[in-house]
């Protein structure tokens, strides 16, 4: 089930978004970096992207990402991220600035806001080396 998340997802919403990949604990998402919202829970990132576009997002602001519930790791690999005209020629969202904007939107939706940043998440994210240096400033105090 694809849901649009504008604030912290409830446990029930997380459960619903996990239905598609319940065995792996993975939620495919599309994040609107301009509006700070995400759609999650589809079979493909493109399904989530479509929901955001129908909700008024502009395609150039929507990027694919994923979230593993158990480890709380974020990944930025998706077919919808291949955009040569925007300088992204890979499945992976390569621009550190765009990632630094996407991370707080995903984290706020899954954890309830900037101040909820936990040690487990931080260690997992740093170990994965999937987040750019300096992106944590986006969380503020």
C-alpha positions as CSV (number, residue, x, y, z in Angstrom):
1,X,0.0,0.0,0.0
2,X,1.4,3.4,-1.0
3,X,0.9,6.2,1.5
4,X,1.9,9.8,1.4
5,X,3.6,10.9,4.6
6,X,3.7,14.5,5.5
7,X,4.6,14.1,9.2
8,X,5.7,11.2,11.3
9,X,4.3,7.9,10.1
10,X,2.2,6.0,12.7
11,X,3.2,2.4,13.5
12,X,0.1,1.3,11.5
13,X,1.3,3.4,8.4
14,X,4.8,1.9,8.7
15,X,3.2,-1.6,8.9
16,X,1.1,-0.9,5.8
17,X,4.1,0.4,3.8
18,X,6.2,-2.6,4.8
19,X,3.6,-5.0,3.4
20,X,5.1,-5.1,-0.1
21,X,8.6,-6.2,1.2
22,X,7.7,-7.5,4.6
23,X,10.3,-10.3,4.5
24,X,13.2,-7.9,4.0
25,X,11.8,-5.0,6.1
26,X,12.3,-2.6,3.2
27,X,10.1,0.3,2.2
28,X,10.5,1.8,-1.3
29,X,10.0,5.5,-1.2
30,X,10.0,8.6,-3.4
31,X,10.9,11.8,-1.7
32,X,9.9,15.3,-2.8
33,X,12.9,17.3,-1.7
34,X,11.2,20.6,-2.2
35,X,8.0,19.8,-0.2
36,X,9.7,17.6,2.4
37,X,7.2,14.7,2.0
38,X,7.5,11.1,0.8
39,X,5.3,8.4,-0.6
40,X,6.2,4.9,0.4
41,X,5.2,1.3,0.2
42,X,4.9,0.5,-3.5
43,X,6.3,-2.4,-5.5
44,X,8.4,0.1,-7.5
45,X,9.9,3.5,-6.7
46,X,8.0,4.7,-9.8
47,X,4.7,3.8,-8.2
48,X,5.6,6.1,-5.2
49,X,6.8,8.8,-7.6
50,X,3.4,8.7,-9.4
51,X,1.6,9.3,-6.2
52,X,3.6,12.4,-5.4
53,X,3.2,13.7,-8.9
54,X,-0.6,13.3,-8.7
55,X,-0.3,15.2,-5.3
56,X,1.3,18.2,-7.0
57,X,5.0,17.4,-6.8
58,X,7.2,18.4,-9.7
59,X,9.2,15.5,-11.2
60,X,12.6,17.2,-11.0
61,X,12.1,17.4,-7.2
62,X,11.2,13.7,-6.7
63,X,14.0,11.2,-6.0
64,X,13.9,7.5,-5.2
65,X,15.2,6.1,-1.9
66,X,14.5,3.2,0.4
67,X,14.5,2.5,4.1
68,X,15.3,-0.7,6.0
69,X,13.1,-0.8,9.1
70,X,15.4,-3.1,11.2
71,X,18.7,-1.3,10.7
72,X,17.1,2.1,9.9
73,X,19.5,2.4,7.0
74,X,18.6,4.7,4.0
75,X,19.7,3.8,0.5
76,X,19.4,6.0,-2.5
77,X,19.3,3.5,-5.4
78,X,16.4,3.7,-7.8
79,X,15.6,3.6,-11.5
80,X,13.8,6.9,-11.2
81,X,17.1,8.5,-10.2
82,X,18.6,8.1,-13.6
83,X,18.3,11.6,-15.0
84,X,21.1,12.7,-17.3
85,X,19.5,16.1,-17.8
86,X,19.8,16.8,-14.1
87,X,23.3,15.4,-14.0
88,X,22.5,12.1,-12.3
89,X,23.6,9.2,-14.6
90,X,23.2,6.4,-12.1
91,X,20.7,4.5,-10.1
92,X,22.3,6.1,-7.0
93,X,21.4,9.7,-6.1
94,X,24.9,11.1,-6.5
95,X,24.5,14.8,-5.5
96,X,25.5,15.2,-1.9
97,X,23.4,18.3,-1.6
98,X,20.2,16.6,-2.8
99,X,20.9,13.7,-0.4
100,X,21.3,16.1,2.5
101,X,17.8,17.4,1.7
102,X,16.3,14.0,1.3
103,X,17.7,12.5,4.5
104,X,15.7,14.7,6.9
105,X,12.4,14.1,5.0
106,X,12.8,10.3,5.2
107,X,14.0,10.5,8.8
108,X,11.2,12.8,9.9
109,X,8.6,10.5,8.3
110,X,10.0,7.3,9.9
111,X,11.1,8.7,13.3
112,X,9.0,11.7,14.1
113,X,11.2,14.7,13.5
114,X,14.7,16.0,13.5
115,X,15.4,15.6,17.2
116,X,14.7,11.8,17.1
117,X,18.0,11.0,15.4
118,X,19.2,7.9,17.2
119,X,22.6,6.4,17.7
120,X,21.7,3.2,15.8
121,X,20.7,5.2,12.8
122,X,23.8,7.3,12.9
123,X,26.1,4.4,13.1
124,X,24.3,2.5,10.4
125,X,24.3,5.5,8.1
126,X,28.0,6.3,8.6
127,X,29.0,2.7,8.2
128,X,27.1,2.4,5.0
129,X,29.0,5.4,3.6
130,X,25.8,6.2,1.6
131,X,25.4,9.7,3.1
132,X,27.6,12.7,2.3
133,X,29.9,14.4,4.8
134,X,28.1,17.3,6.4
135,X,24.6,16.2,5.8
136,X,23.9,16.0,9.5
137,X,23.8,19.8,9.8
138,X,20.4,19.6,8.1
139,X,19.1,18.1,11.4
140,X,20.1,21.1,13.5
141,X,19.9,21.1,17.3
